[in-house]
Amino acid sequence: MYSTVMLLLITIRLDDMERLRQQDKDTINRQNQQLADYESELNMLRRRVNGLEQDLEHEASENKRLQEELFKTVQVRECGICI
């Protein structure tokens, strides 16, 4: 059979292992929360990038329209001067 000292050492070791297990569980919980926070931030940034890309498309389209209008206006004025 085990001696009292041996049982005490086993009990201490078991307590240490339980404490370490709880620390590991706490670490995992913190990391899972951090991962969820990062995923949330990533999704927000993706939405923001998507919005900026849409704004860019709109601005490029508007820029093209204005350039075409300007070109037509210049052509009309040049034609009017030629006459």
Buried (B, 14 or more C-beta within 10 A) or exposed (E): EEEEEEEEEEEEEEEEEEEEEEEEEEEEEEEEEEEEEEEEEEEEEEEEEEEEEEEEEEEEEEEEEEEEEEEEEEEEEEEEEEE
